[in-house]
Amino acid sequence: MSLRQMEYFVTVVHEASFTRAADALHVTQPALSHQIKALEKSVGGALLERMARGVRLTPMGRAFLPHAELAVRSAAQARRAARATAGAEGGELHVATLHSLAVGVLPDVFARWRTAHPRVLLRLHEYATAEALEEAVHRGTADLAFGPEPADPPGTVVPVGEEEVVLVVPFDDRLAGRTTVTLPELADRAWVRCALEPVVHGERFLDWACGKAGFTPRTAVWTEHTSTAVRMAAAGAGVCAVSADVVRGALGDDCVILTPDPAWKRPLAVYARVPPTGVAEAFVDILRATWPTPPPTPPARRGRPERPHEGNDESNPHPQHEPLATPTR
């Protein structure tokens, strides 16, 4: 059994065709078939069922596939790491993260990376849930991940700071003159929700948090993406809870940012199957240097002059923050 044979097998499965797999691998179809037969002889049984139109995994093939995929991806990671460490043209670093962190944190990090390592290509893999992010590292799709501290660490975990969740309202909202707000004060408000909202203790985060405050949030709008939810909230469609880095870094010039009291935060980390070395370690260093801890009290307004307001509440300038539970997605 060889790595090449496993790569051929994985490609046939993904392409669902010997013909398409041969084209993708730049080999002849007889050569491909020969290698698959040699692999099946090595494992002691048929892995693929040849059909009139395509192929299908046998039970043995289904059991073998995830291990073959991991072996192929691990070999690819090893090649990428070696080339990237040498600064070779074509060296790559695959980084996985959540969409909100890709929008709010990583643009400046990637820009600094291009200056420091112009010959090493960064490939960004964005995921909707923390669970999918962890799976990407376990399966070897990415060299390292940046996100909430994993519930099931795949190997090395390097803490890099905290993610703060803030609330977004429009400039004409009755809370627009405030810097902080307690959750019970929002019991009568409509909310803009996002499909990327994490799940905490089996519930979507906002349902969980509002339930602790004694009410069920009334959802006015469901969106698919965080950036859409922020725009909807800024326009007045409802209150939105979102990562502070998304609003402050990219989307906050036309809305008011409020900090929940107590604040909502969760630890973030870079994690990987093996300790980061070479360019992976350099990426972690740039991330930690580029992304400082956000200020505890954000400005009440962004992008418009101050105007008279009522009800300014600064009686608790240093509230205790409430850590977010580790999300399951």
N, C-alpha and C positions, 0 to 999 in steps of 0.2 A: 504494500500500500504506500502510495507516495502523495505528497502535497499536490502535485499536478493532477493526479487522478481525482482527488477530492475537489479541486477547483473545477475540473471538467464536470463532475457530477453536480455540483452546486449550480453551475451555469445552465446545464440541461434542465434542471428543476425550475430555475427562475425563468428561463425562456420557454419552458413547456414544449420544447421541440429540439430534436437533434440537429435539424437543418439550421435553425436560427442560432443555436448554441455554437455550432461549427463556425458560422459566419462571425459571431462575436469573439470567438477565441482565435480566429484566423488559422484554423486547421481544416483538414479535409474531414468529411463525415465518416469515412471508413476509419481514419486514425482516431477520431473521437469515440466511435463505437468500440474499437479495440481497447482503448484505455478504460472505458466503463466496464467492459466484460472482465478485464484484468482486476479491476477493483472489486467487482462482485465475486470473483473467484477468491479474492483475498479475504473478504468478510464472510464468505461461506453461504451466499444466497443472493437471490435477485433483489436489487434495490429499486428498479424501475420496471414498470409494465409497459411494453411497447404497444401502442394502440394505433388504429388506422389514422387518427388525427391527433397527434401529440403523444405525450407520455403521462403516466400516473405513478405516484409513489406506491410501493408495496408497504406492508406493515414494517418490514425490516428497513426499508428506505426512510419511512417517517421517523423511526428511532435513530437512524444514522445521520439524518440531515442536520439537526442543530449542532452536533459535534463537528461535522464537516464544515459548516458555516463558520463556526468559531475558529477552527484551525486555519481556514483560508483568511479570515479577517485578521487574526493574530499575525500571520505571516506578512500581510499587507502593512499592518502597523509597524512591524519590525523594520521593513524596508523603508517606510516613511520616516521613522525615527532616525535611522542610520543616515539617510540622505539629508534630512533636515539638520541633524547635528553637525554634519560636515558643511552646511551652508550650500549644499549642491542645488543647482537648478533642477527644479522638479520635486524638491523636498516639500512635504506637506505636513500640516498639523490639523487634525480634525477636532473641532470643538463643538460640543453639544450644549444647548442651554434652553431655557424657556423663552417664549416669544417676548414676554415683558422685559426680561433682562437683555435680550438681543436688541430691543428698541431703546431701552433706557440707559444701559451701562456700557455695552460693548463697542459702540461706534468709536468712541475716543480711544479705547484700548486697541482696537484694530488699527486705527490710524497711527498710533505710536509704534505698533508692531511693524507696520510697513516701513517706517523710518529706520527701525533698528535691524530688521531682518527682511530686506526687500526681495531676497531670492527664495524665501520660504512661503509657499502658498498656504493661506488659511482657508479651510472649508468649514462653514458654519452649518450646523444641523439644528433646526429649531423644532421644539416639541411643545405640545399643548399642556402636558401634565408632568408632574415630578416623577410619576411612575414610569412614563414612557422615557423620560430622561435617564433614569437609572437603568432601564432595560437596554438603552443604546450603549451604555458602558459595559454592561454585563455581556452583551452580544459582540462587543468589539467594533461597533459601528463608528465610535468616536474614540480618540486617544484620551480625552479627558472631558469632564462635564463641569459646568458652572451652574449651580442652582441651590435649592434648599438642601440642608444637610440630609443625606440619604438615610432612610429607615433601615435599609439592608446594605451597608457599605460593601462595595465590590473589592476594596483593597485599601488604598491610601486616601485619607480625607484631610484636606488642608483648609481650615477655617479662614475666611477672607472678609468677614464683616456681617452686617445685618441688612435685611430688606425691610423698609418701613412702608406700611400701607397708609395712605392719606385719603381724604374725601374731597371730591370735586363738586363745586356748585357754580352757577353763573354769577356774573357781576351784580345782577339786580336781585340776588337771593337775599332773604331776610337775615341770613347768617353771614353775609359777605363782609361785614365789619369785624368778624371774629377771627381769632387764630386757632382756637381749639373749640371742640364741641363734644359733649358726652353723647353716647349712643341713645339713651332714652329720649333725648331732645329730638331725635329723628324718627320717633315711633309713628308719627302721622305722615311721614314723607314717602313719596314714590321713589323707587330705585331703578337705576340702569344697571343691568347685570350682564355678565360676560360668560360665554361658554368655557373660557379658560380659567374660571374661578376655581381655586383649589378645593379639595374635599378634606374636611377635618372631622375626625371621629365619625365617619360615615355620613356626614352632612356637608353640603356646600358651605364654604366659610362664612358667608354673610348670614345664612340661616342659623348657623351655629352661634355666631357672635350676637346676633339680635335676640336669639332665644335665651342666651345668658342674661341679656338686658331686659327680658320680660315681654318681648313682642315678636311677631312674625313680620318680616319685611314685605311690603307691598311692591311687587315688581311691575314696573310700567313698560320696560323695554328689555328684550333679550338681544344681545349682539354676539357675533362670532369672535371678534377681535378686541383687544384691550384699547387700541387707539380709537376704534369706533365708539366704544363706551365713553371714553373721555370727551370726545366731540359732542356726543349726545348730551352728556351732563352739562358741558359748557353752554350748550344752546338752551338748557332749561328743561330737558325731558325728564330729569330726575337726578337724585344724588348718586354718585359713582364712587366705589371704593377701588383704589388702584395703587400699584406700586409707585412710591414717590419718585423713583428715578425716571419712570416713563413720563410723568407730568412735568417735573422740573427740567429734565434733560431735553425733551423733544416736543411736548405738546401743551405746555403750561402758560403760553403767552396770552391766552384769551379766556382764562377762568380763574376762579378763586380756589386756593388750596387750604383745607382745614385739617388740623391734626386731631385725631380722636384722643379723648382723655378718658381712660389711660391709653397711651399710644399702642399701636399694633406693630409688632416687629417679629421677624423670624431670622434665625442664623442662616447664612449662606456659606457655601464651601466650594472648593474645586476638588473633585475626586476622580480617581482613575483606578484601573486594575493593578497598576504597578506604580511605584513612587515616581513622580515627575523628574526627569533628568533632561539635560541638554536643552533643546528648544521648548519642550513642555515646561520645564522649570522656569525658563526665561519668560514664558507666557504668564505663568502664575505671578512672577515678580512684577511684570508690567501691569497686570490686573490690580494687584494690591497697591501699586504706586499711583495708578491713574484714578482709582475709585476711592476717594476719601470718604470717611464716615459723614453722612449728611448732617447738616445743622439741626439741633433739636427743635427749633421753632422756625418754621418757614415763613416768608413774607406773606401777608394776608392777600396781597394783590400782585398780579403780574401783568405788565404790558399796558396799564392805564394809570392815570394820575390818581392820587388819593382824593377821596371826596368825603364830606361829612357823613358820619354814620352814628348809629346808636348801639348800645349793648356791647361795647368792646369789653371782652373778658380776658384779663391777663392776671387773674387772681392766683393762678397756678402755673407759673412759668416753667416749672421743672417737674411735670407729672411723672409718676412711675409708669413705666411702659409694661404692657401685657404681652409676653411672648406668644407668638402664634404657635399652636400645636403643629407638630410635623404633619404636613398634608399627605394624604394617600394618593393624590393625583394632582 
